[in-house]
Amino acid sequence: MAEKNEEWHLSKSVPVTIIAVMVVQFAGAIWFFSTLDSSVATNDRRIASLENEVADIRATAQTQAVQLGRIEANLESMKETLSRIMVLLERANGS
C-alpha cells in the first residue's frame, strides 16, 4: 500500500487560466454576497420606515374617526334644533 503522507501539490499540467477563472469566480461570489447583504440592509431600513409611516397613518385615522364622531353628534344636535325651530315657526305662522 502507498503511504498517505504525501503533501498536496498542484500538478504542472493544470493551466493557469483555470486557476485564474476560479479566483475570478470566488471574487464574483464575494461581490454577489456583499451586494445581497447591502440590498437586505436597505430593505430592512425601508421596512422600518414604512412601519413608522403605517403607525402614523393609523394614529391619524383614529384621530379622524373621533373627530368624525364629534361632527356627526354636532350635526344630529343641529338637526334637532332646526326641527324645533321649524315647529315653532309653523305654529307662529299658523296662528
C-alpha positions, 0 to 999 in steps of 0.5 A: 500500500502507498503511504498517505503522507504525501503533501498536496501539490498542484500538478504542472499540467493544470493551466493557469487560466483555470486557476485564474477563472476560479479566483475570478469566480470566488471574487464574483461570489464575494461581490454577489454576497456583499451586494445581497447583504447591502440590498437586505440592509436597505430593505430592512431600513425601508421596512422600518420606515414604512412601519413608522409611516403605517403607525402614523397613518393609523394614529391619524385615522383614529384621530379622524374617526373621533373627530368624525364622531364629534361632527356627526353628534354636532350635526344630529344636535343641529338637526334637532334644533332646526326641527324645533325651530321649524315647529315653532315657526309653523305654529307662529305662522299658523296662528 
